[in-house]
Amino acid sequence: MEDFIRSEWEALCRRYSADEALIGQLWVELVKAYTAKDRHYHNLTHISYMLELAHRYNVANDQVYLLLFSIFYHDIVYKATRSDNEEQSAALAQDRLHRLGIPEADILQVKDLIIATKTHQASEDKLTNLLLDLDLAILGADETRYDRYSQGVRKEYSMYPDLIYKPGRRKVLKHFLTQKQIYKTAAFQEEFESNARANLKRELAKLN
C-alpha cells in the first residue's frame, strides 16, 4: 500500500518540480503524520482508498492534480481534540505547495478544497463535491471495511469514555441519516448511498 501511495505522490510532484530531495522530504513528512500512533482511521489506509477511488472517478482535466494534492494533505494535521484540523492542514499544504512551485491560484483552490472537508456542505464546484464524496466513501464500503473504520474512529477518541463518546457518535450518525442524500455526486449516490445508510443504521443500533 505504501509503495502505491509513494508512487502516486512522486508522479504528482514531478509534474511541478524536479527537486527530488524536496519531494522525498515532503513524502517523509506525510508518512510521519499519517502513521502517528494516534492515527487509527485518519491514516495511510484512508489516503490509499481515496486515491484508488479518485482514479476510478477521475476528472478529465488538469484539475485532477489539485484533487490529488487535496487528498494527500486534507488530514495531515489531525487531533481528535482539536476543531481546527482542516484550517491547519490547509495552511501546511499552502506552504508545501509553494515550495513545489505550484501556481498560486491552484494552491488557493487546494486550500479551499481542504477547508470544505470541515463541514461537508454541497458545493457548486464539482471538484469539491467529488473530494467530499471520496472522503466519505468509507461509509458506503462493505461491512468489514466499515467496521474497521468505526473501530478506528473509536480508538482515535479513546480519551473519552462511552458515556461521552456514544451520544456524540449517535449524533453524527443521525446527522448523515437525516440528509436527503449523503453523497453529492450522482456516481457516488448510485454506488455508495444504499450501503452507507445500511452501515450507519447498523452502527447506530449497536450504540443503542
Backbone as CSV, one residue per row, in Angstrom:
resi,resn,N_x,N_y,N_z,CA_x,CA_y,CA_z,C_x,C_y,C_z
1,MET,0.820,-1.212,0.000,0.000,0.000,0.000,0.856,1.265,0.000
2,GLU,1.870,1.271,0.882,2.706,2.473,0.975,3.449,2.728,-0.331
3,ASP,3.851,1.639,-1.023,4.542,1.804,-2.306,3.618,2.472,-3.325
4,PHE,2.344,2.072,-3.329,1.356,2.674,-4.232,1.200,4.163,-3.938
5,ILE,1.059,4.504,-2.656,0.859,5.903,-2.293,2.099,6.721,-2.645
6,ARG,3.274,6.162,-2.378,4.504,6.895,-2.683,4.655,7.140,-4.176
7,SER,4.351,6.132,-4.994,4.460,6.316,-6.448,3.479,7.378,-6.932
8,GLU,2.297,7.411,-6.330,1.313,8.444,-6.667,1.857,9.825,-6.300
9,TRP,2.439,9.925,-5.125,2.981,11.195,-4.650,4.114,11.690,-5.547
10,GLU,5.035,10.811,-5.855,6.188,11.214,-6.655,5.779,11.625,-8.064
11,ALA,4.874,10.866,-8.668,4.415,11.217,-10.013,3.700,12.559,-10.019
12,LEU,2.921,12.804,-8.983,2.191,14.064,-8.866,3.159,15.235,-8.718
13,CYS,4.101,15.122,-7.817,5.033,16.219,-7.555,5.935,16.510,-8.747
14,ARG,6.307,15.462,-9.466,7.230,15.644,-10.599,6.610,16.406,-11.755
15,ARG,5.307,16.581,-11.735,4.659,17.428,-12.741,5.016,18.894,-12.525
16,TYR,5.468,19.212,-11.320,5.725,20.612,-10.965,7.164,20.881,-10.544
17,SER,7.858,19.868,-10.066,9.193,20.091,-9.510,10.147,18.972,-9.910
18,ALA,11.407,19.358,-10.141,12.462,18.378,-10.418,13.348,18.186,-9.200
19,ASP,12.958,18.771,-8.078,13.744,18.700,-6.845,13.413,17.401,-6.114
20,GLU,14.162,16.353,-6.442,13.878,15.032,-5.865,14.074,15.016,-4.348
21,ALA,15.030,15.786,-3.863,15.255,15.838,-2.418,14.040,16.423,-1.711
22,LEU,13.496,17.488,-2.263,12.309,18.106,-1.673,11.123,17.152,-1.718
23,ILE,10.912,16.511,-2.859,9.802,15.562,-2.998,9.927,14.458,-1.951
24,GLY,11.166,13.985,-1.747,11.404,12.952,-0.747,11.162,13.448,0.667
25,GLN,11.601,14.671,0.956,11.391,15.244,2.294,9.908,15.387,2.609
26,LEU,9.148,15.848,1.618,7.713,16.029,1.840,7.010,14.694,1.993
27,TRP,7.498,13.677,1.298,6.940,12.334,1.455,7.174,11.822,2.876
28,VAL,8.382,11.983,3.379,8.698,11.543,4.749,7.788,12.263,5.746
29,GLU,7.545,13.543,5.518,6.664,14.305,6.397,5.235,13.762,6.366
30,LEU,4.756,13.430,5.185,3.416,12.857,5.054,3.305,11.529,5.807
31,VAL,4.278,10.674,5.595,4.264,9.360,6.250,4.294,9.512,7.766
32,LYS,5.141,10.405,8.259,5.227,10.624,9.705,3.882,11.059,10.277
33,ALA,3.206,11.947,9.564,1.909,12.449,10.042,0.854,11.348,10.035
34,TYR,0.755,10.631,8.934,-0.331,9.662,8.777,-0.075,8.325,9.470
35,THR,1.135,8.118,9.971,1.419,6.880,10.704,1.635,7.145,12.190
36,ALA,1.292,8.337,12.662,1.411,8.649,14.085,0.594,7.646,14.897
37,LYS,1.016,7.400,16.122,0.421,6.335,16.934,-1.055,6.565,17.244
38,ASP,-1.518,7.814,17.135,-2.932,8.083,17.420,-3.792,8.046,16.160
39,ARG,-3.199,7.651,15.029,-3.941,7.572,13.765,-4.463,6.153,13.575
40,HIS,-5.699,5.926,13.927,-6.301,4.602,13.779,-7.244,4.536,12.583
41,TYR,-7.728,5.690,12.138,-8.508,5.749,10.894,-7.931,6.773,9.919
42,HIS,-7.624,7.953,10.395,-7.100,9.013,9.525,-5.621,8.755,9.239
43,ASN,-5.385,7.703,8.486,-4.031,7.215,8.251,-3.798,6.940,6.769
44,LEU,-2.722,6.246,6.456,-2.389,5.983,5.054,-3.409,5.078,4.365
45,THR,-4.082,4.219,5.114,-5.123,3.385,4.515,-6.255,4.262,3.979
46,HIS,-6.614,5.273,4.734,-7.641,6.229,4.306,-7.199,6.951,3.034
47,ILE,-5.951,7.396,3.002,-5.427,8.097,1.829,-5.409,7.165,0.615
48,SER,-4.976,5.931,0.819,-4.903,4.965,-0.278,-6.280,4.706,-0.880
49,TYR,-7.274,4.526,-0.029,-8.641,4.270,-0.501,-9.163,5.454,-1.317
50,MET,-8.906,6.662,-0.840,-9.350,7.848,-1.571,-8.642,7.965,-2.923
51,LEU,-7.351,7.665,-2.954,-6.606,7.726,-4.214,-7.130,6.708,-5.218
52,GLU,-7.390,5.495,-4.747,-7.917,4.455,-5.633,-9.242,4.902,-6.253
53,LEU,-10.122,5.434,-5.431,-11.423,5.871,-5.928,-11.298,7.111,-6.805
54,ALA,-10.338,7.968,-6.503,-10.129,9.172,-7.324,-9.782,8.783,-8.756
55,HIS,-9.043,7.711,-8.917,-8.707,7.259,-10.267,-9.919,6.626,-10.947
56,ARG,-10.769,5.985,-10.167,-11.966,5.391,-10.748,-12.944,6.465,-11.233
57,TYR,-13.045,7.535,-10.461,-13.948,8.640,-10.810,-13.117,9.849,-11.220
58,ASN,-12.181,9.619,-12.133,-11.204,10.658,-12.444,-11.827,11.875,-13.122
59,VAL,-11.143,12.991,-12.942,-11.539,14.257,-13.548,-10.759,14.395,-14.850
60,ALA,-11.458,14.715,-15.923,-10.844,14.676,-17.253,-10.132,15.978,-17.612
61,ASN,-9.394,16.552,-16.686,-8.576,17.730,-16.976,-7.525,17.883,-15.890
62,ASP,-6.739,18.948,-15.970,-5.632,19.127,-15.030,-6.093,19.316,-13.588
63,GLN,-7.379,19.548,-13.372,-7.852,19.715,-12.002,-7.681,18.454,-11.167
64,VAL,-7.509,17.331,-11.831,-7.304,16.091,-11.081,-6.080,16.211,-10.186
65,TYR,-5.074,16.980,-10.611,-3.864,17.119,-9.805,-4.145,17.902,-8.529
66,LEU,-5.046,18.869,-8.613,-5.445,19.616,-7.423,-6.206,18.699,-6.465
67,LEU,-7.040,17.836,-7.032,-7.779,16.872,-6.221,-6.811,15.955,-5.477
68,LEU,-5.785,15.484,-6.165,-4.837,14.560,-5.548,-4.037,15.236,-4.438
69,PHE,-3.597,16.469,-4.660,-2.908,17.193,-3.595,-3.829,17.374,-2.387
70,SER,-5.090,17.627,-2.649,-6.055,17.813,-1.561,-6.221,16.528,-0.758
71,ILE,-6.228,15.402,-1.443,-6.323,14.113,-0.752,-5.112,13.918,0.156
72,PHE,-3.922,14.157,-0.374,-2.710,13.942,0.417,-2.653,14.819,1.667
73,TYR,-3.151,16.046,1.553,-2.958,16.996,2.648,-4.189,17.239,3.515
74,HIS,-5.348,16.689,3.165,-6.557,17.121,3.872,-6.593,16.712,5.344
75,ASP,-5.856,15.654,5.701,-5.815,15.211,7.103,-4.397,15.191,7.658
76,ILE,-3.485,15.935,7.051,-2.098,15.856,7.525,-1.983,16.344,8.961
77,VAL,-2.831,17.294,9.337,-2.943,17.694,10.745,-4.251,17.121,11.271
78,TYR,-4.165,16.241,12.246,-5.387,15.661,12.791,-5.201,15.295,14.258
79,LYS,-5.969,15.939,15.099,-6.060,15.605,16.511,-7.542,15.566,16.868
80,ALA,-7.987,14.474,17.463,-9.405,14.310,17.762,-9.935,15.394,18.689
81,THR,-9.057,15.991,19.472,-9.498,17.004,20.440,-9.506,18.418,19.871
82,ARG,-9.065,18.587,18.612,-8.982,19.918,18.017,-10.155,20.172,17.084
83,SER,-10.479,21.446,16.912,-11.562,21.824,15.998,-11.038,22.585,14.780
84,ASP,-9.724,22.700,14.655,-9.149,23.472,13.544,-8.219,22.625,12.676
85,ASN,-8.453,21.321,12.654,-7.581,20.438,11.869,-7.541,20.822,10.396
86,GLU,-8.702,21.127,9.834,-8.771,21.435,8.407,-8.026,22.731,8.084
87,GLU,-8.205,23.729,8.915,-7.505,25.001,8.694,-5.986,24.820,8.807
88,GLN,-5.571,24.046,9.803,-4.143,23.793,9.980,-3.579,22.973,8.814
89,SER,-4.343,22.005,8.348,-3.912,21.189,7.209,-3.800,22.042,5.944
90,ALA,-4.766,22.925,5.739,-4.763,23.803,4.560,-3.570,24.744,4.583
91,ALA,-3.258,25.277,5.759,-2.123,26.195,5.880,-0.809,25.473,5.612
92,LEU,-0.678,24.253,6.122,0.527,23.482,5.873,0.638,23.140,4.392
93,ALA,-0.472,22.758,3.777,-0.472,22.444,2.345,-0.033,23.661,1.532
94,GLN,-0.521,24.826,1.893,-0.158,26.051,1.171,1.358,26.248,1.167
95,ASP,1.970,26.073,2.327,3.420,26.245,2.416,4.160,25.209,1.578
96,ARG,3.748,23.962,1.686,4.466,22.898,0.970,4.280,23.011,-0.551
97,LEU,3.090,23.387,-0.994,2.857,23.508,-2.437,3.594,24.707,-3.012
98,HIS,3.769,25.755,-2.218,4.619,26.877,-2.643,6.030,26.376,-2.916
99,ARG,6.535,25.538,-2.034,7.900,25.014,-2.183,8.038,24.142,-3.425
100,LEU,6.934,23.506,-3.819,6.958,22.667,-5.023,6.768,23.477,-6.310
101,GLY,6.475,24.762,-6.159,6.315,25.614,-7.336,4.948,25.545,-7.971
102,ILE,3.936,25.158,-7.198,2.574,25.106,-7.719,2.070,26.539,-7.925
103,PRO,1.388,26.828,-9.020,0.847,28.177,-9.243,-0.054,28.628,-8.095
104,GLU,0.009,29.910,-7.766,-0.711,30.445,-6.617,-2.208,30.178,-6.687
105,ALA,-2.802,30.347,-7.854,-4.248,30.130,-7.990,-4.615,28.682,-7.680
106,ASP,-3.765,27.757,-8.077,-4.010,26.340,-7.801,-3.865,26.043,-6.304
107,ILE,-2.885,26.667,-5.677,-2.696,26.473,-4.241,-3.925,26.942,-3.476
108,LEU,-4.454,28.093,-3.851,-5.641,28.615,-3.175,-6.837,27.688,-3.364
109,GLN,-6.919,27.064,-4.532,-8.019,26.129,-4.759,-7.864,24.878,-3.886
110,VAL,-6.634,24.402,-3.754,-6.393,23.246,-2.885,-6.759,23.592,-1.446
111,LYS,-6.398,24.796,-1.011,-6.772,25.229,0.345,-8.285,25.198,0.529
112,ASP,-9.007,25.727,-0.455,-10.470,25.743,-0.372,-11.036,24.328,-0.326
113,LEU,-10.454,23.436,-1.103,-10.912,22.048,-1.111,-10.733,21.411,0.261
114,ILE,-9.573,21.630,0.861,-9.313,21.033,2.177,-10.254,21.611,3.224
115,ILE,-10.452,22.920,3.202,-11.352,23.563,4.170,-12.772,23.017,4.030
116,ALA,-13.170,22.668,2.814,-14.526,22.162,2.575,-14.787,20.850,3.311
117,THR,-13.722,20.098,3.629,-13.914,18.832,4.334,-14.284,19.034,5.802
118,LYS,-14.288,20.275,6.253,-14.664,20.557,7.645,-16.169,20.399,7.856
119,THR,-16.961,20.930,6.911,-18.421,20.924,7.074,-19.135,19.985,6.101
120,HIS,-18.442,19.577,5.034,-19.027,18.669,4.050,-20.355,19.195,3.482
121,GLN,-20.389,20.467,3.184,-21.571,21.052,2.573,-21.481,20.944,1.047
122,ALA,-22.604,20.628,0.413,-22.636,20.542,-1.044,-22.198,21.869,-1.649
123,SER,-21.506,21.788,-2.767,-20.930,22.966,-3.401,-21.363,23.054,-4.860
124,GLU,-21.269,24.254,-5.429,-21.491,24.411,-6.862,-20.275,23.937,-7.653
125,ASP,-19.179,23.723,-6.945,-17.945,23.275,-7.574,-17.894,21.746,-7.608
126,LYS,-17.817,21.184,-8.785,-17.850,19.731,-8.944,-16.659,19.049,-8.282
127,LEU,-15.492,19.686,-8.334,-14.299,19.086,-7.747,-14.435,18.991,-6.230
128,THR,-15.015,20.017,-5.630,-15.248,19.986,-4.184,-16.185,18.846,-3.814
129,ASN,-17.266,18.711,-4.551,-18.222,17.635,-4.264,-17.580,16.264,-4.401
130,LEU,-16.707,16.121,-5.386,-16.028,14.835,-5.565,-15.100,14.544,-4.388
131,LEU,-14.339,15.537,-3.942,-13.462,15.326,-2.792,-14.265,14.937,-1.559
132,LEU,-15.373,15.615,-1.330,-16.203,15.308,-0.161,-16.739,13.884,-0.231
133,ASP,-17.125,13.464,-1.412,-17.633,12.096,-1.567,-16.518,11.068,-1.373
134,LEU,-15.335,11.366,-1.868,-14.199,10.473,-1.657,-13.894,10.335,-0.166
135,ASP,-13.987,11.446,0.549,-13.687,11.447,1.973,-14.685,10.602,2.760
136,LEU,-15.927,10.549,2.281,-16.982,9.794,2.977,-17.283,8.448,2.331
137,ALA,-16.498,8.071,1.346,-16.762,6.802,0.654,-16.751,5.621,1.614
138,ILE,-15.953,5.715,2.679,-15.855,4.635,3.656,-17.215,4.290,4.253
139,LEU,-18.111,5.259,4.325,-19.434,4.997,4.899,-20.198,3.972,4.073
140,GLY,-19.935,3.933,2.779,-20.638,3.012,1.900,-19.842,1.778,1.518
141,ALA,-18.765,1.546,2.242,-17.935,0.367,1.961,-18.615,-0.906,2.462
142,ASP,-17.999,-2.053,2.195,-18.548,-3.313,2.700,-18.488,-3.311,4.226
143,GLU,-19.231,-4.212,4.844,-19.370,-4.203,6.300,-18.030,-4.344,7.022
144,THR,-17.161,-5.194,6.528,-15.874,-5.414,7.186,-15.039,-4.139,7.191
145,ARG,-14.960,-3.475,6.025,-14.178,-2.242,5.933,-14.814,-1.140,6.776
146,TYR,-16.145,-1.077,6.754,-16.835,-0.064,7.551,-16.583,-0.292,9.043
147,ASP,-16.642,-1.533,9.483,-16.436,-1.821,10.902,-15.021,-1.459,11.338
148,ARG,-14.035,-1.680,10.473,-12.669,-1.263,10.801,-12.608,0.258,10.942
149,TYR,-13.327,0.953,10.074,-13.387,2.417,10.152,-13.998,2.872,11.475
150,SER,-15.162,2.320,11.837,-15.837,2.770,13.053,-15.021,2.425,14.304
151,GLN,-14.352,1.282,14.274,-13.488,0.909,15.391,-12.275,1.845,15.469
152,GLY,-11.754,2.225,14.302,-10.625,3.151,14.265,-10.997,4.513,14.814
153,VAL,-12.177,5.000,14.453,-12.651,6.284,14.975,-12.787,6.211,16.490
154,ARG,-13.324,5.109,16.985,-13.478,4.980,18.441,-12.123,5.040,19.137
155,LYS,-11.107,4.400,18.556,-9.766,4.426,19.143,-9.192,5.840,19.125
156,GLU,-9.474,6.583,18.066,-8.969,7.953,17.992,-9.602,8.846,19.058
157,TYR,-10.774,8.460,19.508,-11.463,9.206,20.569,-11.403,8.443,21.894
158,SER,-10.362,7.641,22.060,-10.278,6.790,23.248,-10.108,7.583,24.536
159,MET,-9.777,8.869,24.413,-9.647,9.687,25.630,-11.015,9.978,26.266
160,TYR,-12.092,9.664,25.513,-13.442,9.909,26.034,-14.108,8.582,26.422
161,PRO,-14.728,8.522,27.586,-15.454,7.309,27.977,-16.721,7.154,27.138
162,ASP,-17.294,5.954,27.136,-18.513,5.686,26.367,-19.635,6.663,26.705
163,LEU,-19.688,7.071,27.957,-20.742,7.985,28.404,-20.740,9.287,27.615
164,ILE,-19.558,9.697,27.182,-19.425,10.916,26.379,-19.395,10.582,24.889
165,TYR,-18.649,9.529,24.533,-18.457,9.211,23.115,-19.746,8.782,22.431
166,LYS,-20.478,7.884,23.045,-21.644,7.307,22.370,-22.705,8.343,21.985
167,PRO,-23.084,9.278,22.875,-24.060,10.295,22.456,-23.549,11.144,21.287
168,GLY,-22.261,11.477,21.312,-21.694,12.257,20.217,-21.682,11.484,18.914
169,ARG,-21.326,10.226,18.994,-21.295,9.393,17.795,-22.700,9.179,17.246
170,ARG,-23.673,8.965,18.132,-25.056,8.821,17.669,-25.513,10.074,16.930
171,LYS,-25.117,11.229,17.432,-25.487,12.491,16.794,-24.917,12.581,15.387
172,VAL,-23.666,12.160,15.224,-23.024,12.167,13.906,-23.757,11.229,12.949
173,LEU,-24.045,10.022,13.395,-24.708,9.038,12.543,-26.096,9.521,12.131
174,LYS,-26.825,10.079,13.083,-28.170,10.579,12.775,-28.115,11.762,11.819
175,HIS,-27.070,12.570,11.944,-26.896,13.708,11.029,-26.822,13.215,9.588
176,PHE,-26.028,12.179,9.353,-25.917,11.633,7.999,-27.236,11.023,7.539
177,LEU,-27.883,10.295,8.423,-29.106,9.575,8.051,-30.278,10.514,7.764
178,THR,-30.276,11.705,8.345,-31.375,12.655,8.101,-31.172,13.474,6.838
179,GLN,-29.996,13.361,6.228,-29.766,14.079,4.983,-30.515,13.398,3.833
180,LYS,-31.007,14.210,2.919,-31.712,13.647,1.765,-30.769,12.756,0.971
181,GLN,-29.543,13.211,0.785,-28.504,12.416,0.136,-27.212,12.610,0.914
182,ILE,-26.555,11.525,1.267,-25.261,11.622,1.937,-24.204,12.094,0.951
183,TYR,-24.284,11.578,-0.265,-23.281,11.885,-1.280,-23.751,12.984,-2.221
184,LYS,-22.787,13.743,-2.732,-23.088,14.921,-3.551,-23.125,14.627,-5.042
185,THR,-22.408,13.594,-5.469,-22.317,13.294,-6.896,-23.204,12.108,-7.248
186,ALA,-23.704,12.120,-8.464,-24.604,11.050,-8.907,-23.916,9.689,-8.873
187,ALA,-22.638,9.646,-9.247,-21.918,8.375,-9.281,-21.810,7.753,-7.895
188,PHE,-21.527,8.564,-6.900,-21.398,8.047,-5.537,-22.762,7.715,-4.946
189,GLN,-23.760,8.484,-5.285,-25.106,8.154,-4.821,-25.521,6.783,-5.330
190,GLU,-25.178,6.511,-6.565,-25.556,5.226,-7.162,-24.785,4.067,-6.539
191,GLU,-23.484,4.267,-6.290,-22.662,3.148,-5.843,-22.640,2.988,-4.322
192,PHE,-22.714,4.079,-3.563,-22.443,4.013,-2.130,-23.614,4.373,-1.220
193,GLU,-24.600,5.090,-1.720,-25.655,5.625,-0.844,-26.378,4.535,-0.056
194,SER,-26.816,3.496,-0.735,-27.581,2.438,-0.083,-26.760,1.746,0.999
195,ASN,-25.529,1.370,0.668,-24.651,0.716,1.645,-24.355,1.622,2.826
196,ALA,-24.154,2.905,2.549,-23.836,3.850,3.623,-24.969,3.904,4.637
197,ARG,-26.185,4.007,4.156,-27.327,4.092,5.068,-27.475,2.800,5.873
198,ALA,-27.235,1.673,5.237,-27.317,0.396,5.958,-26.236,0.311,7.035
199,ASN,-25.013,0.730,6.705,-23.918,0.701,7.682,-24.187,1.638,8.852
200,LEU,-24.664,2.831,8.554,-24.927,3.812,9.610,-26.025,3.323,10.552
201,LYS,-27.070,2.756,9.981,-28.157,2.227,10.810,-27.676,1.060,11.668
202,ARG,-26.797,0.244,11.108,-26.269,-0.905,11.832,-25.426,-0.441,13.023
203,GLU,-24.551,0.540,12.785,-23.747,1.051,13.896,-24.610,1.739,14.940
204,LEU,-25.602,2.478,14.473,-26.486,3.181,15.405,-27.210,2.174,16.311
205,ALA,-27.641,1.070,15.732,-28.321,0.039,16.519,-27.385,-0.535,17.579
206,LYS,-26.106,-0.715,17.236,-25.126,-1.229,18.206,-24.933,-0.231,19.344
207,LEU,-24.892,1.055,19.011,-24.679,2.082,20.034,-25.877,2.184,20.970
208,ASN,-27.044,1.875,20.445,-28.262,1.950,21.260,-28.458,0.700,22.114
